[in-house]
Amino acid sequence: MRYTRLGSTGLKVSRICLGMMTYGTPQWRPWVMDEEASRPVVKHAVELGINFFDTADMYSGGECEVLTGKFLREFCKREEVVLATKVYYPVDLGFKGGASAAAKPDRRPNMDGLSRKRIFHAVDASLKRLGTDYIDLYQIHRLDQETSMEEIMEALHDVVKAGKVRYLGASSMYAWQFAKMQQIARSNGWTPFASMQNHYNLAYREEEREMIPLCRDQGVALIPWSPLARGFLAGNRKAGDKDAGETSRAKTDDIAQNYYYRDSDFKVVEALSALAAQKGVSNATLAYAWLMHKGVTAPIVGASKTYQLDQAAAAIDVQLSQDEVAKLEAPYEPHPVLGHV
Ligand SMILES: NC(=O)c1ccc[n+]([C@@H]2O[C@H](COP(=O)([O-])OP(=O)(O)OC[C@H]3O[C@@H](n4cnc5c(N)ncnc54)[C@H](OP(=O)(O)O)[C@@H]3O)[C@@H](O)[C@H]2O)c1
């Protein structure tokens, strides 16, 4: 494993971050794995040298944080591991997430969002579920449009100063919004965001327009979510018949089926598969290598089997020529914005 600093901070993170959304309870989403099935995968990640783990309060209605805390206590030293979580969405098993068509609970006042009250409550609830007394990277999962940016940034700064959080991060939003929040933090002497967790992969490259150049210029770490387009880039998802996928997630991940699965997206997979075969690596390895070539700090990988982690780690040593990058990027056709609130 190799390690790098998280943006401009002194914090050292592995070049691969393990996304914990896959672990929790299948009651939340059918492809999510329970504790017993998850344990060997997370253990293998630690054995590979991964020290960076990303969860969120809303995954599996809180159960993902519970398992994350438990696994990291079993396999890691707290002072060496980097534990990232998120706040914004309702923490409720009935809430399936952003673009999902599945049932959502009635949104009751203060059960979600980023008000000062909500952030103070949510950070304590996350600490309790995680079974730790601080979070290394506390991220806003989305931007709450109903709370002022000043209120959000001051509340986040206060949880840092209270010793509950070490660094702050943000996730999908428009670049102008992110730039404005950073400016508000700086002009008030509050803690700015150290990282941006955005939606970026070979099948979704809209972030190259504004957010990625902004983060690179400002020294903000890029830690993209769904680096394989929720498994779509692996090459085992089928055009036409969405039920014909080879894995539980391929068959049932309706978010992936809504986001990708266009003819031009399958052409991206064809180009990826062709070059991967030529280079003797898997689609997944090459898709992660491309992200690293584009300057990301650490892709947040999802893994349902241990071999998938080996293929992620292998990406760190894959070199790409300009010609190869051009081949991978050629079939891409722009998408509408996907993954904001
Ligand atoms: N901030 C946000 O809004 C946001 C949104 C989404 C995700 N996330 C974060 O990002 C993490 C990763 O998201 P994701 O799970 O959607 O990421 P992903 O890496 O795009 O997809 C992971 C899926 O790809 C398949 N896969 C992985 N490696 C493979 C390999 N070597 N060969 C074949 N298939 C492979 C597996 O599905 P199969 O089971 O089908 O094999 C796995 O579940 C999450 O855990 C979460 O921490 C954040």
The ligand as an SDF file (V2000), in Angstrom:
LIG
                    3D

 48 52  0  0  0  0  0  0  0  0999 V2000
  -20.9800   10.7350   -0.8610 N   0  0  0  0  0  0  0  0  0  0  0  0
  -21.9010   10.0590   -1.4740 C   0  0  0  0  0  0  0  0  0  0  0  0
  -22.9740   10.5690   -1.7930 O   0  0  0  0  0  0  0  0  0  0  0  0
  -21.6760    8.6200   -1.8180 C   0  0  0  0  0  0  0  0  0  0  0  0
  -22.4940    7.9570   -2.7490 C   0  0  0  0  0  0  0  0  0  0  0  0
  -22.1990    6.6220   -3.0400 C   0  0  0  0  0  0  0  0  0  0  0  0
  -21.1370    5.9880   -2.4210 C   0  0  0  0  0  0  0  0  0  0  0  0
  -20.3840    6.6580   -1.4980 N   0  0  0  0  0  0  0  0  0  0  0  0
  -19.1980    6.0500   -0.8530 C   0  0  0  0  0  0  0  0  0  0  0  0
  -18.4340    5.4190   -1.8700 O   0  0  0  0  0  0  0  0  0  0  0  0
  -18.2390    4.0510   -1.5400 C   0  0  0  0  0  0  0  0  0  0  0  0
  -18.1600    3.2170   -2.7770 C   0  0  0  0  0  0  0  0  0  0  0  0
  -19.3790    3.3300   -3.4960 O   0  0  0  0  0  0  0  0  0  0  0  0
  -19.8320    2.1560   -4.4300 P   0  0  0  0  0  0  0  0  0  0  0  0
  -19.9820    0.9020   -3.6480 O   0  0  0  0  0  0  0  0  0  0  0  0
  -20.9960    2.6570   -5.2050 O   0  0  0  0  0  0  0  0  0  0  0  0
  -18.5050    2.0700   -5.3300 O   0  0  0  0  0  0  0  0  0  0  0  0
  -17.9650    1.3390   -6.6090 P   0  0  0  0  0  0  0  0  0  0  0  0
  -16.5640    1.0620   -6.2820 O   0  0  0  0  0  0  0  0  0  0  0  0
  -18.2820    2.2010   -7.7880 O   0  0  0  0  0  0  0  0  0  0  0  0
  -18.8170    0.0050   -6.7700 O   0  0  0  0  0  0  0  0  0  0  0  0
  -18.6110   -1.0480   -5.9060 C   0  0  0  0  0  0  0  0  0  0  0  0
  -19.1950   -2.3130   -6.4930 C   0  0  0  0  0  0  0  0  0  0  0  0
  -18.4930   -2.6630   -7.6440 O   0  0  0  0  0  0  0  0  0  0  0  0
  -18.3240   -4.0710   -7.7110 C   0  0  0  0  0  0  0  0  0  0  0  0
  -16.8810   -4.3330   -7.7610 N   0  0  0  0  0  0  0  0  0  0  0  0
  -15.9210   -3.8080   -6.9770 C   0  0  0  0  0  0  0  0  0  0  0  0
  -14.7020   -4.2570   -7.3290 N   0  0  0  0  0  0  0  0  0  0  0  0
  -14.9030   -5.0930   -8.3640 C   0  0  0  0  0  0  0  0  0  0  0  0
  -14.0230   -5.8870   -9.1240 C   0  0  0  0  0  0  0  0  0  0  0  0
  -12.7140   -5.8900   -8.8990 N   0  0  0  0  0  0  0  0  0  0  0  0
  -14.5550   -6.6420  -10.1150 N   0  0  0  0  0  0  0  0  0  0  0  0
  -15.8970   -6.6560  -10.3380 C   0  0  0  0  0  0  0  0  0  0  0  0
  -16.7730   -5.9160   -9.6240 N   0  0  0  0  0  0  0  0  0  0  0  0
  -16.2780   -5.1410   -8.6520 C   0  0  0  0  0  0  0  0  0  0  0  0
  -18.9620   -4.6570   -6.4550 C   0  0  0  0  0  0  0  0  0  0  0  0
  -20.2910   -5.0190   -6.8030 O   0  0  0  0  0  0  0  0  0  0  0  0
  -20.7410   -6.5480   -6.9140 P   0  0  0  0  0  0  0  0  0  0  0  0
  -21.2310   -6.8870   -5.5490 O   0  0  0  0  0  0  0  0  0  0  0  0
  -21.7830   -6.4850   -7.9540 O   0  0  0  0  0  0  0  0  0  0  0  0
  -19.5400   -7.3880   -7.2840 O   0  0  0  0  0  0  0  0  0  0  0  0
  -19.0070   -3.4740   -5.5290 C   0  0  0  0  0  0  0  0  0  0  0  0
  -20.0970   -3.5240   -4.6160 O   0  0  0  0  0  0  0  0  0  0  0  0
  -19.4110    3.7100   -0.6030 C   0  0  0  0  0  0  0  0  0  0  0  0
  -19.1370    2.5870    0.2050 O   0  0  0  0  0  0  0  0  0  0  0  0
  -19.5290    4.9800    0.1770 C   0  0  0  0  0  0  0  0  0  0  0  0
  -18.5560    4.9900    1.2150 O   0  0  0  0  0  0  0  0  0  0  0  0
  -20.6390    7.9610   -1.1960 C   0  0  0  0  0  0  0  0  0  0  0  0
  1  2  1  0
  2  3  2  0
  2  4  1  0
  4  5  1  0
  4 48  2  0
  5  6  2  0
  6  7  1  0
  7  8  2  0
  8  9  1  0
  8 48  1  0
  9 10  1  0
  9 46  1  0
 10 11  1  0
 11 12  1  0
 11 44  1  0
 12 13  1  0
 13 14  1  0
 14 15  2  0
 14 16  1  0
 14 17  1  0
 17 18  1  0
 18 19  2  0
 18 20  1  0
 18 21  1  0
 21 22  1  0
 22 23  1  0
 23 24  1  0
 23 42  1  0
 24 25  1  0
 25 26  1  0
 25 36  1  0
 26 27  1  0
 26 35  1  0
 27 28  2  0
 28 29  1  0
 29 30  1  0
 29 35  2  0
 30 31  1  0
 30 32  2  0
 32 33  1  0
 33 34  2  0
 34 35  1  0
 36 37  1  0
 36 42  1  0
 37 38  1  0
 38 39  2  0
 38 40  1  0
 38 41  1  0
 42 43  1  0
 44 45  1  0
 44 46  1  0
 46 47  1  0
M  CHG  2   8   1  16  -1
M  END
$$$$
